[in-house]
């Protein structure tokens, strides 16, 4: 297991989260994480509109990967710990690094508020 393999697996997990395919996203989770899936899933802003691998760093017997996820109302940084399990990069730990509440912005597609202006005074 090397940094490139970990990065590719982490990016595949990100892509699956953005696609809304949680089953595919958790394929890289260890058996222990899958047994506590509710705790892990509750950390994730679902649905996510963006998911990116922010960093991959080798540490000890594994790799620490920071993933940034953007949902409708929040943006979170999740630190994941990856180790080699049966020859595959596997997420063995996950935890919040930060969580930022995002303001919900109006779409602006319905034209609300545009009819009021100086010409209506």
C-alpha positions as CSV (number, residue, x, y, z in Angstrom):
1,X,0.0,0.0,0.0
2,X,1.5,3.4,-1.0
3,X,0.3,7.0,-1.0
4,X,-1.0,6.8,-4.6
5,X,-3.2,3.8,-3.8
6,X,-4.6,5.4,-0.7
7,X,-5.3,8.6,-2.6
8,X,-7.1,6.7,-5.3
9,X,-9.3,4.8,-2.8
10,X,-10.0,8.0,-0.9
11,X,-11.0,9.8,-4.1
12,X,-13.2,6.9,-5.2
13,X,-15.0,7.2,-1.8
14,X,-15.4,11.0,-2.3
15,X,-16.8,10.4,-5.8
16,X,-19.3,7.9,-4.4
17,X,-20.5,10.3,-1.7
18,X,-21.1,13.0,-4.2
19,X,-23.0,10.5,-6.4
20,X,-25.1,9.6,-3.4
21,X,-23.9,6.0,-3.5
22,X,-23.2,5.4,0.2
23,X,-23.0,1.6,-0.3
24,X,-20.1,2.2,-2.7
25,X,-18.5,4.8,-0.4
26,X,-18.4,2.4,2.6
27,X,-16.7,-0.4,0.6
28,X,-13.3,0.9,1.9
29,X,-14.5,0.8,5.5
30,X,-13.1,-1.8,7.9
31,X,-15.4,-4.4,9.4
32,X,-15.3,-2.5,12.7
33,X,-16.3,0.8,11.1
34,X,-19.2,-0.9,9.3
35,X,-20.4,-2.3,12.6
36,X,-20.7,1.3,13.9
37,X,-21.9,2.7,10.5
38,X,-24.4,5.1,12.0
39,X,-21.8,7.0,14.0
40,X,-19.6,7.4,10.9
41,X,-22.5,8.4,8.5
42,X,-23.8,10.9,11.0
43,X,-20.5,12.9,10.6
44,X,-21.1,13.3,6.9
45,X,-23.1,16.1,5.3
46,X,-25.4,14.1,3.1
47,X,-26.2,14.7,0.3
48,X,-22.7,16.1,-0.5
49,X,-22.3,18.4,-3.4
50,X,-18.5,18.4,-3.2
51,X,-16.0,15.9,-1.7
52,X,-12.2,16.4,-2.1
53,X,-9.1,14.7,-0.7
54,X,-7.3,17.6,1.0
55,X,-4.2,15.7,2.2
56,X,-2.6,12.3,2.4
57,X,0.2,11.9,5.0
58,X,2.1,8.7,5.9
59,X,2.1,8.2,9.7
60,X,3.1,5.1,11.6
61,X,1.7,1.9,10.0
62,X,-0.9,3.8,7.9
63,X,-1.9,7.0,6.2
64,X,-3.9,10.0,7.5
65,X,-6.2,11.3,4.9
66,X,-8.2,14.6,5.3
67,X,-11.4,14.7,3.3
68,X,-13.5,17.9,2.8
69,X,-17.2,17.4,2.3
70,X,-19.6,20.2,1.4
71,X,-23.3,19.7,2.0
72,X,-26.2,22.1,1.6
73,X,-25.9,23.5,5.1
74,X,-22.4,22.6,6.3
75,X,-18.9,21.9,5.3
76,X,-16.8,19.4,7.2
77,X,-13.2,18.2,7.3
78,X,-13.0,14.5,8.2
79,X,-9.7,12.9,9.2
80,X,-9.6,9.2,8.2
81,X,-7.0,6.7,9.1
82,X,-6.2,4.1,6.4
83,X,-4.3,0.8,6.9
84,X,-3.6,-2.2,4.7
85,X,-6.3,-4.8,5.2
86,X,-6.0,-7.9,3.0
87,X,-3.9,-6.0,0.5
88,X,-6.4,-3.1,0.1
89,X,-6.3,0.4,1.6
90,X,-9.0,0.4,4.3
91,X,-10.5,3.1,6.5
92,X,-10.0,2.0,10.1
93,X,-10.9,5.3,11.8
94,X,-12.8,8.5,11.0
95,X,-13.3,11.7,13.0
96,X,-14.3,15.4,12.6
97,X,-11.5,17.9,12.3
98,X,-13.9,20.8,11.7
99,X,-17.4,21.6,10.9
100,X,-18.6,24.9,9.4
101,X,-22.3,25.8,9.1
102,X,-23.0,27.3,5.6
103,X,-25.7,29.8,5.0
104,X,-28.5,28.6,2.8
105,X,-28.5,30.9,-0.3
106,X,-31.6,31.4,-2.3
107,X,-31.4,30.0,-5.8
108,X,-32.4,33.2,-7.5
109,X,-34.1,31.3,-10.3
110,X,-37.7,32.2,-9.3
111,X,-37.2,35.9,-9.6
112,X,-38.5,36.8,-6.1
113,X,-37.6,40.3,-5.0
114,X,-36.8,41.5,-8.5
115,X,-40.1,43.3,-9.1
116,X,-39.4,45.8,-6.3
117,X,-37.2,48.7,-7.3
118,X,-37.1,52.5,-7.9
119,X,-39.6,52.2,-10.8
120,X,-42.3,50.9,-8.4
121,X,-42.0,53.7,-5.9
